[in-house]
Amino acid sequence: MYIHELFQFSNINVHNFCKEKDLKACLIKLYLPHCTIGIVNIYRSPSGNFEHFVNNLETLLNSISSNSMELFIFGDFNINFLNNATLKELLNSLLATYGLYSTVQFPTRICNNSVSTIDNIIINIVKYCLLFG
């Protein structure tokens, strides 16, 4: 992750929550004048164990969730958010317990024979709709 030198930030070690193919993550805290933002970048391999992904993500979210830090999650989840599939519902259920929701409702990957939304941005939609809506 690249942050412009004008911004104050710190790297947060999340290596303990990562497992090859199941969950790769990095986290920075970005210190802005009126708030602190936790920016999480996630990758889940299509061949990874989904149960391990959800469990490790839940542990990660539990350890970094706080009222003093806004949370933004960006990543390649390799779960098609366009379909009402079981994996999507399980992930959305976990995220909702932290007040987090996916924002991308359009295809992020378009191939010759398919379209999918496997990349997404996760935020507290309710909070930001109230602020900006």
Secondary structure as the mmCIF struct_conf table of DSSP 4:
data_model
#
loop_
_struct_conf.conf_type_id
_struct_conf.id
_struct_conf.beg_label_comp_id
_struct_conf.beg_label_asym_id
_struct_conf.beg_label_seq_id
_struct_conf.end_label_comp_id
_struct_conf.end_label_asym_id
_struct_conf.end_label_seq_id
TURN_TY1_P TURN_TY1_P1 GLU A 5 LEU A 6
BEND BEND1 PHE A 7 PHE A 7
STRN STRN1 GLN A 8 ILE A 12
HELX_RH_3T_P HELX_RH_3T_P1 HIS A 15 PHE A 17
STRN STRN2 LYS A 19 LYS A 19
TURN_TY1_P TURN_TY1_P2 GLU A 20 ASP A 22
STRN STRN3 LEU A 23 LEU A 23
STRN STRN4 LYS A 24 TYR A 31
BEND BEND2 PRO A 33 HIS A 34
STRN STRN5 THR A 36 TYR A 43
TURN_TY1_P TURN_TY1_P3 PRO A 46 SER A 47
BEND BEND3 GLY A 48 GLY A 48
HELX_RH_AL_P HELX_RH_AL_P1 PHE A 50 ILE A 64
STRN STRN6 SER A 66 SER A 66
TURN_TY1_P TURN_TY1_P4 ASN A 67 SER A 68
STRN STRN7 MET A 69 ASP A 76
BEND BEND4 ILE A 79 ILE A 79
TURN_TY1_P TURN_TY1_P5 PHE A 81 LEU A 82
BEND BEND5 ASN A 83 ASN A 83
HELX_RH_AL_P HELX_RH_AL_P2 THR A 86 ALA A 96
TURN_TY1_P TURN_TY1_P6 THR A 97 GLY A 99
STRN STRN8 TYR A 101 SER A 102
BEND BEND6 PHE A 106 PHE A 106
BEND BEND7 THR A 108 THR A 108
STRN STRN9 ARG A 109 ILE A 110
BEND BEND8 ASN A 112 ASN A 113
STRN STRN10 VAL A 115 SER A 116
STRN STRN11 ASP A 119 ILE A 123
HELX_RH_AL_P HELX_RH_AL_P3 ILE A 125 PHE A 132
#
